[in-house]
């Protein structure tokens, strides 16, 4: 089935290196690239890569079906990686000869890592120029990254923030319900455009991601970037579908389809009536969105069937093997750490609450004795820091420890620098409270400079499920900044909560009692329950709630 601009595998005309017709360095490419002859686990790289613009002053390409890019590193290398500037998923590279405008006309061989992590040349691996696919429907797939950039989510740091919000329980997976709740929340908060909020498009995006990664009903953290690409792509397709659907009944009649294909520039030299019959699988005379999406995927991948072919399965297996391997060895990969989730705090709170509930305050006494290791009945900030580092590293955030210590002294009305045994439960409560505040602050602080600008503050509001106009958000940001500077400091961020000046939804997010993005984030022990756990008599440890006033509820 031929169509205008559809890719047929035809090679582009041969070009001599240095020829005037070769696109100049620093200009977007006018040719696509085809990678072939990558065996075994690297066969996922065998794909057609469409030109997408400039990166680091050089052209770069996006794979037609696999989550891969070809780009220049600015360090005399062309790289194939899962995304731009991702050293942790560098699959292959080729030295740049500083003459050619793309790796297809660049001398030398590609270098890939073997099973032992050794980087070796693979002379069989080829990269050749091929004709680009100018089909408007297919180009939507390659242009979604521009929309993702506008949405501010192309950076790995921003995606980590998003994943933590999406993966509420920290198990490393998300299902369709979580995805729909997450996307609707971002759209309602005016963070994402409205055309991303249609459930039928989200279902197709989720299903496509699961098919491509061979997961039945969930998406893993490693495939989150692929899920985002599909969310934006199918959102774009739904936008196109609605434009074609003149009757707005959610289906395309034969005439609507023919008119729409012509208007999009996809109907030239194509029998649209025969094409409609081919797409209309259930023969009901109308095309629903699912059938339309299958058609577009067929246009993008002519060798793909409606079901999973053997080639599809091999490609999926290869993607999974690449995902499961720590592919970036020491040569290309930066160290990776597991990011904290609210669920981690909940689990630790539960553990300590169980200790506090032991009869006659025996467990609480053991905790205090470990903290007050010299037995003088009082502890300094340095002792608290040492205890946290050795016993509970989850709470080891120095700005949070300082605020927790100061708040405990303030609640007790003490003028010195030492927390006494009677204030221990208050200190425990404050340690969790301010660490959760720091976690929220740190998730929004994309620049990692311990300061929050207005854009980061808007993201913080979004994480907490706060729907607010840009003007109101700016007023909220101005209210939070005590120093009236351009940036919000963590100290002011804490005061913003403690002094009852932040929206109620932010407090509910921290305490796990409110909706957040769909349901309570970190719902579990809860700060109030933790502070009141145990018997009514604590053997010298105090007998009630003593935490920052803002954590008690209330607010605006």
C-alpha positions as CSV (number, residue, x, y, z in Angstrom):
1,X,0.0,0.0,0.0
2,X,1.8,3.1,-1.2
3,X,1.3,6.5,0.2
4,X,2.8,9.9,-0.2
5,X,6.1,10.1,1.5
6,X,5.9,6.6,2.9
7,X,9.3,5.1,3.5
8,X,10.2,2.2,1.1
9,X,13.7,1.5,2.2
10,X,15.1,3.3,-0.9
11,X,18.7,4.5,-0.4
12,X,19.4,8.1,-0.9
13,X,21.7,9.0,-3.8
14,X,25.3,8.3,-3.1
15,X,27.3,11.4,-2.0
16,X,31.0,12.1,-1.9
17,X,32.4,13.3,1.3
18,X,33.0,17.0,1.1
19,X,30.6,17.4,-1.8
20,X,28.7,20.7,-1.9
21,X,25.4,18.9,-1.7
22,X,26.2,17.4,1.7
23,X,24.4,19.5,4.3
24,X,27.0,21.7,6.1
25,X,28.0,21.1,9.6
26,X,25.8,23.2,11.9
27,X,22.8,22.7,9.7
28,X,19.8,20.3,10.1
29,X,20.2,17.2,8.1
30,X,18.0,16.6,5.0
31,X,18.5,12.8,5.0
32,X,17.5,10.0,7.3
33,X,20.0,7.4,8.6
34,X,19.6,3.6,8.6
35,X,21.5,1.5,11.0
36,X,22.0,-2.2,10.0
37,X,23.8,-5.4,11.0
38,X,23.7,-4.9,14.8
39,X,23.5,-8.5,16.2
40,X,22.2,-10.0,19.4
41,X,21.1,-7.6,22.1
42,X,22.0,-4.6,19.9
43,X,19.6,-5.4,17.2
44,X,17.3,-2.8,18.7
45,X,19.6,-0.2,17.1
46,X,18.7,-1.5,13.6
47,X,16.3,1.2,12.7
48,X,15.7,4.2,10.5
49,X,16.5,7.5,12.2
50,X,14.7,10.6,11.0
51,X,16.4,14.1,11.1
52,X,15.0,16.2,13.9
53,X,17.0,19.4,14.1
54,X,20.2,20.6,15.8
55,X,21.8,19.6,19.1
56,X,25.2,20.9,20.2
57,X,25.4,22.7,16.8
58,X,25.1,19.4,14.9
59,X,22.2,17.5,13.3
60,X,20.6,14.7,15.3
61,X,18.2,11.9,14.4
62,X,15.3,10.1,16.2
63,X,14.6,6.4,15.7
64,X,11.4,5.6,13.9
65,X,10.4,2.8,16.4
66,X,13.0,2.3,19.1
67,X,13.7,4.8,21.9
68,X,17.0,5.8,20.5
69,X,18.8,8.9,19.2
70,X,21.9,9.6,17.1
71,X,23.6,12.8,18.1
72,X,27.0,14.5,18.4
73,X,28.6,14.8,21.9
74,X,30.8,17.9,21.1
75,X,33.7,15.6,22.0
76,X,34.4,14.3,18.5
77,X,31.9,11.4,18.7
78,X,28.7,10.4,17.1
79,X,26.6,8.5,19.7
80,X,23.6,6.2,19.7
81,X,21.8,6.5,23.0
82,X,18.4,6.2,24.5
83,X,18.0,10.0,24.6
84,X,20.1,13.1,24.1
85,X,23.1,13.4,26.3
86,X,22.2,10.2,28.2
87,X,25.6,8.6,29.1
88,X,23.9,5.9,31.1
89,X,22.4,4.4,28.0
90,X,25.1,4.9,25.4
91,X,24.9,1.8,23.1
92,X,27.4,2.7,20.4
93,X,29.6,5.5,19.2
94,X,31.7,6.5,16.3
95,X,34.6,8.9,16.1
96,X,34.0,12.1,14.2
97,X,36.5,13.0,11.5
98,X,35.6,16.7,11.7
99,X,34.8,16.6,8.0
100,X,31.6,14.7,7.5
101,X,28.2,16.2,8.5
102,X,26.8,12.8,9.7
103,X,28.1,9.4,10.7
104,X,27.0,7.8,7.5
105,X,29.7,9.6,5.6
106,X,32.2,9.6,8.4
107,X,35.1,7.2,8.2
108,X,35.9,4.5,10.7
109,X,33.8,1.8,12.5
110,X,31.2,1.9,15.2
111,X,32.3,0.9,18.6
112,X,29.9,-1.2,20.9
113,X,30.3,-2.9,24.2
114,X,30.4,-6.7,24.4
115,X,28.9,-8.9,27.2
116,X,32.0,-8.3,29.3
117,X,31.6,-4.5,29.1
118,X,34.6,-4.1,26.8
119,X,34.2,-1.5,24.0
120,X,35.3,-3.0,20.7
121,X,34.9,-2.0,17.0
122,X,32.2,-3.7,15.1
123,X,33.1,-3.4,11.4
124,X,29.9,-5.1,10.3
125,X,27.7,-2.4,11.7
126,X,26.6,0.0,9.0
127,X,25.1,3.5,8.8
128,X,23.7,4.7,5.5
129,X,21.8,7.7,4.2
130,X,18.2,7.0,3.2
131,X,15.2,9.1,2.1
132,X,13.3,10.9,4.9
133,X,9.6,10.2,5.5
134,X,7.7,13.4,5.0
135,X,4.3,11.9,5.7
136,X,2.6,14.6,7.9
137,X,1.1,11.9,10.2
138,X,4.5,10.3,10.7
139,X,6.2,13.6,11.3
140,X,4.0,14.1,14.3
141,X,5.9,11.3,16.0
142,X,9.2,13.0,15.5
143,X,8.0,16.4,16.5
144,X,6.5,15.5,19.8
145,X,9.9,16.1,21.5
146,X,9.4,19.8,20.7
147,X,6.1,19.8,22.6
148,X,7.8,17.8,25.4
149,X,10.5,20.5,25.6
150,X,7.9,23.2,25.8
151,X,6.3,21.3,28.6
152,X,9.7,21.3,30.4
153,X,10.1,17.6,30.7
154,X,12.9,16.7,28.4
155,X,15.6,16.9,31.1
156,X,16.3,13.7,33.0
157,X,16.0,15.7,36.3
158,X,12.5,16.8,35.4
159,X,11.4,13.3,34.5
160,X,12.7,12.0,37.8
161,X,10.5,14.6,39.5
162,X,7.5,13.4,37.4
163,X,8.1,9.8,38.1
164,X,8.2,10.2,41.8
165,X,4.9,12.0,41.6
166,X,3.4,9.3,39.3
167,X,4.8,6.3,41.2
168,X,3.1,7.1,44.5
169,X,4.0,3.9,46.3
170,X,7.6,3.8,45.0
171,X,7.4,0.2,43.6
172,X,8.9,1.2,40.3
173,X,5.8,0.6,38.2
174,X,2.7,2.5,37.1
175,X,-0.6,1.3,35.7
176,X,-3.2,3.0,33.4
177,X,-5.2,4.4,36.2
178,X,-2.2,6.1,37.7
179,X,-1.2,7.5,34.3
180,X,-4.6,8.9,33.6
181,X,-4.8,10.5,37.1
182,X,-1.3,11.9,36.7
183,X,-1.9,13.4,33.2
184,X,-5.4,14.9,34.1
185,X,-3.8,16.5,37.2
186,X,-1.1,18.2,35.1
187,X,-3.6,19.4,32.5
188,X,-6.0,20.8,35.2
189,X,-3.0,22.5,36.8
190,X,-2.2,24.2,33.4
191,X,1.2,22.5,33.3
192,X,0.4,20.4,30.3
193,X,-1.8,21.3,27.3
194,X,-5.5,20.2,27.2
195,X,-5.0,18.0,24.1
196,X,-3.2,15.5,26.3
197,X,-6.2,14.8,28.5
198,X,-8.3,12.5,26.4
199,X,-8.6,9.0,27.9
200,X,-8.9,7.2,24.6
201,X,-5.5,8.6,23.5
202,X,-4.0,7.8,26.9
203,X,-5.2,4.3,26.6
204,X,-3.6,3.9,23.2
205,X,-0.3,5.4,24.5
206,X,-0.2,3.1,27.5
207,X,-1.1,0.0,25.4
208,X,1.5,0.9,22.8
209,X,4.2,1.3,25.5
210,X,3.2,-2.1,27.0
211,X,3.4,-3.8,23.6
212,X,6.7,-2.3,22.8
213,X,8.2,-3.4,26.2
214,X,6.3,-6.7,26.5
215,X,4.6,-5.7,29.8
216,X,0.9,-6.7,30.1
217,X,-0.6,-4.1,32.3
218,X,2.1,-1.8,33.7
219,X,5.1,0.4,32.7
220,X,8.4,0.3,34.5
221,X,10.4,3.3,35.5
222,X,13.0,2.5,32.8
223,X,10.4,2.9,30.1
224,X,8.9,6.1,31.4
225,X,10.5,8.2,28.7
226,X,9.0,5.9,26.0
227,X,5.6,6.3,27.8
228,X,5.9,10.1,27.7
229,X,6.8,10.0,24.0
230,X,3.7,7.8,23.3
231,X,1.5,10.1,25.5
232,X,2.4,13.1,23.4
233,X,2.3,11.3,20.1
234,X,-1.1,9.7,20.6
235,X,-2.3,13.0,22.0
236,X,-1.2,14.7,18.8
237,X,-2.9,12.0,16.7
238,X,-6.1,12.5,18.7
239,X,-5.8,16.2,18.0
240,X,-5.6,15.4,14.2
241,X,-8.5,12.9,14.5
242,X,-10.7,15.6,16.0
243,X,-9.9,18.0,13.2
244,X,-10.9,15.4,10.6
245,X,-14.0,14.4,12.6
246,X,-16.2,17.2,11.2
247,X,-19.4,15.7,12.9
248,X,-17.6,15.4,16.3
249,X,-19.2,12.1,17.0
250,X,-15.9,10.3,17.8
251,X,-15.7,8.4,14.5
252,X,-14.7,9.1,10.9
253,X,-17.1,8.5,8.1
254,X,-15.8,7.6,4.6
255,X,-16.2,11.2,3.4
256,X,-14.6,12.7,6.5
257,X,-11.6,10.4,6.2
258,X,-11.2,11.2,2.5
259,X,-11.5,15.0,3.1
260,X,-9.2,14.8,6.0
261,X,-6.4,12.9,4.2
262,X,-6.6,15.4,1.4
263,X,-6.4,18.4,3.7
264,X,-3.4,16.9,5.5
265,X,-1.6,16.3,2.3
266,X,-1.7,12.5,2.8
267,X,-4.2,11.6,0.0
268,X,-2.2,12.4,-3.2
269,X,-1.8,9.4,-5.5
270,X,-3.7,7.2,-3.0
271,X,-7.1,5.6,-3.4
272,X,-8.5,6.9,-0.2
273,X,-11.8,4.9,-0.6
274,X,-9.8,1.6,-0.9
275,X,-7.6,2.8,2.0
276,X,-10.7,3.4,4.1
277,X,-12.0,-0.1,3.5
278,X,-8.6,-1.5,4.4
279,X,-8.5,0.4,7.7
280,X,-12.2,-0.4,8.6
281,X,-11.5,-3.8,10.2
282,X,-14.9,-4.3,11.7
283,X,-16.6,-3.2,8.4
284,X,-19.1,-0.9,10.1
285,X,-18.5,2.0,7.7
286,X,-16.8,4.2,10.4
287,X,-13.3,4.5,11.8
288,X,-12.8,4.9,15.5
289,X,-9.7,6.3,17.1
290,X,-8.1,2.9,17.7
291,X,-8.4,1.9,14.0
292,X,-7.0,5.3,13.0
293,X,-4.0,4.8,15.3
294,X,-3.3,1.3,13.9
295,X,-3.3,2.9,10.5
296,X,-0.8,5.5,11.5
297,X,1.4,2.9,13.1
298,X,1.3,0.9,9.8
299,X,2.3,4.0,7.9
300,X,5.2,4.5,10.3
301,X,6.2,0.8,10.2
302,X,5.1,-0.8,6.9
303,X,6.7,-4.2,8.0
304,X,4.6,-4.3,11.1
305,X,1.3,-6.3,11.4
306,X,-1.6,-5.6,13.6
307,X,-0.4,-8.2,15.9
308,X,3.0,-8.9,17.3
309,X,5.2,-10.5,14.5
310,X,8.3,-12.5,15.2
311,X,10.3,-9.4,14.2
312,X,8.3,-7.3,16.7
313,X,9.1,-9.8,19.5
314,X,12.8,-9.9,18.7
315,X,12.9,-6.1,18.8
316,X,11.0,-6.0,22.1
317,X,13.4,-8.6,23.5
318,X,16.4,-6.6,22.4
319,X,14.9,-3.5,24.1
320,X,14.4,-5.3,27.3
321,X,17.9,-6.7,27.3
322,X,19.3,-3.3,26.7
323,X,17.2,-1.9,29.5
324,X,18.2,-4.6,32.0
325,X,21.9,-4.2,31.4
326,X,23.8,-1.5,33.1
327,X,24.9,-0.7,29.6
328,X,26.9,2.4,30.2
329,X,29.9,0.8,31.9
330,X,32.5,3.1,33.4
331,X,33.3,4.6,30.0
332,X,29.9,6.2,29.5
333,X,27.8,6.0,32.6
334,X,27.4,8.2,35.6
335,X,26.6,6.6,38.9
336,X,22.9,6.0,39.6
337,X,21.2,6.3,43.0
338,X,17.8,5.3,44.1
339,X,15.6,8.4,44.7
340,X,13.6,8.6,47.9
341,X,9.8,8.2,47.8
342,X,7.2,9.2,50.4
343,X,6.6,5.5,50.8
344,X,10.1,5.2,52.2
345,X,9.2,7.7,54.9
346,X,6.0,5.9,55.6
347,X,7.8,2.6,56.1
348,X,10.3,4.1,58.5
349,X,7.6,6.0,60.4
350,X,5.8,2.7,60.9
351,X,9.0,1.0,62.1
352,X,9.6,3.7,64.7
353,X,6.0,3.9,65.7
354,X,6.1,0.1,66.4
355,X,9.2,0.7,68.6
356,X,7.4,3.6,70.4
357,X,4.4,1.4,71.1
358,X,6.5,-1.1,73.1
359,X,5.3,-1.4,76.8
360,X,6.6,0.9,79.5
361,X,8.3,3.0,76.8
362,X,11.0,0.4,76.5
363,X,11.5,0.9,72.8
364,X,11.5,4.7,73.1
365,X,14.0,4.5,75.8
366,X,16.3,2.4,73.6
367,X,16.1,5.0,70.9
368,X,16.9,7.8,73.3
369,X,19.9,6.0,74.7
370,X,21.4,5.5,71.3
371,X,20.9,9.2,70.6
372,X,22.2,10.3,74.0
373,X,25.2,8.0,73.9
374,X,27.1,9.9,76.7
375,X,24.1,9.6,79.0
376,X,24.0,13.3,80.1
377,X,20.2,13.7,79.4
378,X,20.5,16.2,76.5
379,X,21.6,16.1,72.9
380,X,23.1,18.6,70.5
381,X,22.5,19.0,66.8
382,X,25.8,17.2,66.2
383,X,24.6,14.2,68.3
384,X,21.3,14.2,66.4
385,X,23.2,14.3,63.1
386,X,25.5,11.4,64.1
387,X,22.5,9.3,65.2
388,X,20.6,9.9,62.0
389,X,23.6,9.1,59.8
390,X,24.3,5.9,61.6
391,X,20.8,4.7,62.3
392,X,18.4,6.3,59.9
393,X,20.2,7.6,56.7
394,X,16.8,8.2,55.1
395,X,16.5,11.3,57.3
396,X,20.0,12.5,56.6
397,X,19.4,15.9,55.1
398,X,21.4,18.6,56.9
399,X,19.0,21.5,56.2
400,X,16.1,19.4,57.5
401,X,18.0,18.3,60.6
402,X,18.8,21.9,61.5
403,X,15.2,23.0,61.1
404,X,13.9,20.0,63.1
405,X,16.3,20.7,66.0
406,X,15.5,24.4,66.0
407,X,11.7,23.8,65.8
408,X,11.9,21.3,68.8
409,X,13.7,23.9,70.9
410,X,11.2,26.6,69.9
411,X,8.2,24.5,70.8
412,X,9.7,23.6,74.2
413,X,10.5,27.2,74.8
414,X,14.2,26.5,75.4
415,X,16.8,29.1,74.8
416,X,19.8,26.8,74.8
417,X,21.2,24.4,72.1
418,X,20.3,21.1,73.6
419,X,17.2,18.9,73.2
420,X,16.3,17.1,76.5
421,X,14.7,13.7,77.0
422,X,11.2,15.2,77.5
423,X,11.3,16.7,74.0
424,X,12.4,13.5,72.3
425,X,9.0,12.7,70.7
426,X,8.7,16.2,69.4
427,X,12.2,15.8,67.9
428,X,11.2,12.6,66.2
429,X,8.1,14.2,64.8
430,X,10.0,17.2,63.5
431,X,12.7,15.0,61.9
432,X,10.1,13.4,59.7
433,X,8.1,16.6,59.1
434,X,11.1,18.7,57.9
435,X,12.6,15.8,56.0
436,X,9.4,15.5,54.0
437,X,9.5,19.3,53.4
438,X,13.0,18.9,52.2
439,X,12.0,16.0,49.9
440,X,9.3,18.2,48.3
441,X,11.7,21.1,48.0
442,X,14.4,19.0,46.5
443,X,12.1,17.4,44.0
444,X,11.1,20.8,42.7
445,X,14.7,22.2,42.8
446,X,15.7,21.0,39.3
447,X,18.8,23.2,39.4
448,X,20.0,21.5,42.6
449,X,21.2,24.9,44.0
450,X,19.0,24.7,47.2
451,X,17.0,27.6,45.9
452,X,13.6,27.6,44.0
453,X,12.7,29.9,41.2
454,X,9.2,30.6,40.1
455,X,9.1,27.8,37.5
456,X,10.2,25.3,40.1
457,X,7.7,26.6,42.5
458,X,4.9,26.1,39.9
459,X,6.1,22.5,39.6
460,X,6.0,22.2,43.4
461,X,2.4,23.4,43.4
462,X,1.6,20.9,40.7
463,X,3.1,18.0,42.6
464,X,0.9,18.9,45.5
465,X,-2.2,18.9,43.4
466,X,-2.7,22.6,43.6
467,X,-4.6,24.1,40.6
468,X,-3.8,27.7,40.3
469,X,-3.5,30.4,37.6
470,X,-0.2,31.8,36.7
471,X,-1.0,35.1,38.4
472,X,-2.1,33.5,41.7
473,X,0.9,31.2,41.7
474,X,3.2,34.2,41.3
475,X,1.4,35.9,44.2
476,X,1.9,32.7,46.2
477,X,5.6,32.6,45.3
478,X,6.0,36.2,46.4
479,X,4.3,35.5,49.7
480,X,6.6,32.6,50.4
481,X,9.8,34.6,49.8
482,X,10.5,36.3,53.0
483,X,13.8,37.7,51.7
484,X,12.0,39.3,48.7
485,X,14.7,38.1,46.5
486,X,14.3,36.4,43.2
487,X,14.6,32.9,44.7
488,X,12.9,30.9,47.5
489,X,15.2,29.5,50.1
490,X,14.6,26.3,52.0
491,X,14.3,28.2,55.3
492,X,11.6,30.4,53.9
493,X,9.9,27.3,52.4
494,X,9.7,25.8,55.8
495,X,8.3,29.0,57.3
496,X,5.7,29.0,54.5
497,X,4.4,25.7,55.9
498,X,4.9,26.2,59.6
499,X,3.3,29.7,59.7
500,X,0.1,28.5,58.0
501,X,0.7,30.6,54.9
502,X,0.7,27.8,52.2
503,X,-2.5,26.4,50.6
504,X,-4.1,23.5,52.5
505,X,-3.4,21.1,49.7
506,X,0.3,21.4,50.3
507,X,0.0,20.4,53.9
508,X,-2.3,17.5,53.0
509,X,0.3,16.4,50.5
510,X,3.1,16.4,53.2
511,X,0.9,14.7,55.8
512,X,-0.6,12.2,53.3
513,X,-4.2,13.1,54.1
514,X,-5.3,14.9,51.0
515,X,-5.8,14.2,47.3
516,X,-2.5,15.2,45.8
517,X,-2.3,14.0,42.2
518,X,-5.3,11.8,42.5
519,X,-5.0,10.3,46.0
520,X,-2.9,11.0,49.2
521,X,0.8,10.8,48.6
522,X,2.6,9.1,51.5
523,X,-0.7,8.1,53.2
524,X,0.3,5.8,56.0
525,X,1.3,6.4,59.6
526,X,0.7,10.1,59.5
527,X,2.5,12.7,61.6
528,X,-0.3,13.2,64.1
529,X,-0.7,9.4,64.7
530,X,3.1,9.1,65.0
531,X,3.3,11.8,67.6
532,X,0.5,10.3,69.7
533,X,1.5,6.7,69.4
534,X,2.3,4.6,72.5
535,X,0.9,4.8,76.0
536,X,-0.3,7.9,77.8
537,X,2.7,7.9,80.0
538,X,6.1,8.0,78.4
539,X,8.5,7.6,81.4
540,X,9.9,11.1,81.1
541,X,9.5,11.5,77.3
542,X,6.6,13.9,77.3
543,X,3.0,13.0,76.8
544,X,1.6,14.8,73.7
545,X,1.8,16.2,70.3
546,X,4.5,18.8,69.9
547,X,5.1,19.6,66.3
548,X,5.2,22.7,64.0
549,X,1.8,24.3,64.2
550,X,1.3,24.2,60.5
551,X,1.5,20.4,60.6
552,X,-1.6,20.2,62.7
553,X,-3.8,21.1,59.8
554,X,-5.6,24.3,59.0
555,X,-4.3,26.7,56.4
556,X,-5.9,28.6,53.6
